[in-house]
Amino acid sequence: MRILSWNIQWGRGADGRVDLERTLAAIRAAGEFDLICLQEVACNFPGLPGGAREDEPAFFARAFPRHEAAFVAALDVPDGEGGRARFGNLVLSSLPLGQLLRHQLPSPADPAVPSMSRACLEAMVLTAAGWMRVMTTHLEYYSVRQREAQAGALRALQLEAALLAARPPAKGKESSPAFAAHPRPASAVLCGDFNCEPGSPAYALLQQPMPGG
C-alpha cells in the first residue's frame, strides 16, 4: 500500500501563488497512491494569503475519480457573505472506506500565542490484509501546550481503538442500523503535519509505543 501525506497550504507554492492545478500535477508526478492524505485544504476561504475561493475538497475529488474523498473541517466559520469557510484535512482512497470518524483535537488556553482549531480524520480502510485505520491530522504550530495536548489526544484515540478491538461492544440492537457493528481495528497509520522537531516533547509522545502499532 502506498500513501502520500502532504500539507498543501491550500495550493500555495513557495512563490506565494495559489495554483491547485500545480499542486495536482505535483501529486500525480509523485506516482500512484492508494491513499492521499492532504492537510490545509480549504473550502471557500478567501481570506487566506493568495485567496482560496474554490471548494478544494471537491476539486481533488473530481481530479481523482477512482478515489473516494473524505474531509474533516478543523475550522468552520462564516465567510462574511452568508456562506461558510472551511479549513481542514482530506483523505482520498482508492481502497474501500468503511466508517469515518472526525475528531476535534483539544486546544487548552494559551493566550501568549495565536492558534487555530485542529482536527483528525480517522478512516477505516479495507486493505488486502484486512481492515486498518488511517488517521490524518495537522497539529498546532505556535502553541507548544496545545501541540502536546493534541499529541496526547491522538495517543488516547489509539488506546481507545485498541481497547474496543479487544473488547467490542455487546450486541442486542441489531434491529437498529445506528447500533450496527463497524470495523475499527487496532492497527493504524498516522499521517499529517505534526509541526514539531525530533526530540521535542510532542514528537517523543507520538513515538512512544502504542497498542495496535
Disulfide bonds with the S-S distance in Angstrom:
none
